Amino acid sequence: MNRFLHWLDGVPLPILILAAALIGLSPFYPEPHLWEKSKMLVAGTLVRPIDIVDLLFHATPVALLLVRLGRDLRRRVRG
């Protein structure tokens, strides 16, 4: 886990932001997959394996960005 977090700290923040925006929000029309799959998850209709993989694919960059921002914030607070 430490190797992964060390690697994540080395990824430039603009790259993570770009990946989260492009992959997290694509396709832009009619609605982003991340939004669509999240609604399916809440409704309990996210049952097909392809939909689960699609949710993971579109959510991963957003999750990585949130972990990175959390680590950066924690480092700044600790000083």
N, C-alpha and C positions, 0 to 999 in steps of 0.2 A: 504494500500500500504506500509506503514511503517513497518508493521509486516512482510510482504513478504520480503522487502529489508533487514530487520534485520535477517531474517532466511537465506537469500541468503548469507549474510556476514559470517554466521556461517558455511556454507558448505565449507569443505576444498578445496582449489584450485586444488590440484591434482585430486580429484574426478571429478570436473567439466571438467577439461582438458581431462580426460579419457573418460567421458561420451560423450563429444563433438566429440572426435576422433572416438570412436567406433560406436555410434549411428548416428552421422552425416555422417560418411563415409561408413556405411554398406548398402547394401552388397558391398563388394569390387570389385566384378566382375559381370557383364561386366562394369558397372560404378556405382558410388555411387548414391543412390536414391536422396540425396539432390541436387546433380548436375543435375541429370535427371529431377527432378521436377522443378528446377529453370529454366532450358531451356524451359520446357513446359510453365511455367508461362510467360516468356518473349515472347514466340511464340504465346501465347493466346490459347493454347490447354489444359490448366489445367482446365478442366470443370467437370470431374467426381468427385463426393464426396470422393471416396476412395483415389484419387490422392491428393486432398486437405488435407485430414486427414494425409496422408502419408508425405506430405511436412511439415505439422505442427509437426508431430512426430519427424522427422529427424532434423528439424531446431531448436526445442526448446532447446536442450542442448547447441547448438552453441550460441543462443540468450542469454541464462542465463550466459554463460561464458563471452560474450561481455559486458553484464551489470555489472557483477562482476568486470571485469578488468577495466571498465570505472570508477566504484565507487572507486576502489583501487587507480587508477591513480589520480583521483580528490582529494582524501584524501592526497596523497603525495604532490601534487602541492600546496594545501592550507596550508600544514604543520601543 
